């Protein structure tokens, strides 16, 4: 099944590639920002904040973050919830 999906994605890419114009540079887009009273050029973070941000970028490389949502069933049986969380612990915290 995944080979089929990959094949379709490849065909889509090549079809779009045929339609594209790779010889001209892309047009520069102008984005108009609504007046908010905030001037990005004039307002800067305090110097200590900029140092903290730079330090964080050096010490913590980019990584993946997961948001997991659990929709629990309506049940008064505590064992149902215990089984769900036990299964999550076993499968998500494997070492």
N, C-alpha and C positions, 0 to 999 in steps of 0.2 A: 504494500500500500504506500509506504513512504517513498519508494522508488518512483511510483506513479506521480505523486505530488511533486517530487523534485523534477521530474521530466516536464510536467506542466509549467512549473516555475521557470525552468530553463527556456522553454518555448516562448513564454510570455516575455522574458527578458530579451531574447533575440528578436522577437517581433517589434518590441518597442525600440530596440537598437536600430532597426531598419528605418524607423520613422524619425529618428533623431538626426539633428544636424550637429555633428561633432567638430566642424571646421570653424564655426563662429563662436566667439566668446559669449557666455551667457550675459543677458542684459542685467544691469544693476537695478535692483529694486529699491524704491523709495518707500519707506514705511512712515506714515504719518501717525504720530502719537498724540492722543488727546491731552489737553491741558489738565494737569493734575496738581500743579503747584510745586512739583518736585523737579528740580533741574539736576539731572544726572552729572553734568559737568562741574557743577559748583559744590555739590554735596559729596563728601568723601567719608569713608569710615575713619574713625580715629586711628592714628598710627599704631597703637598697641593692638587694635583689632586686626589691622592688615598683617602685622607680624604673626599673630595667632593663626590667621587663615593660611599664611604661607607655611608656617611650621606644620600645620595639620596636613597640608597637601604633600609635604615631604615625608612625613612619618606614617601616613595612612594612604597607601596607594588606592586607586579606585577599585571597587569590588562590586559584587552582585548583592542586591538586597531583595528579599522576598517578603511580600505581604500575604499572609495566609488568613483567609476568612473561613470560619467554621460556622455553619448553620446547624445549630443543635436542634434535635427534635423536641417537640413538646412532650415531656415525659416526667412523671413523678418518681420514676425508678432511678435511684442513684447509681445503680450498677450500669445502666446504659451510658451515663456520663463517664463513669470510671473506665469502662471498656474503650470508649472513644479516646480519652486522653492517654490511656495506657498504650493504645495502638499508635497514637501520634508520637509519644515518647520513644517507642521502639523503632519507628520508621524514620523519624526526623532527626533523632539524636544518636544515630548509629555512629560508632567510631571505627 
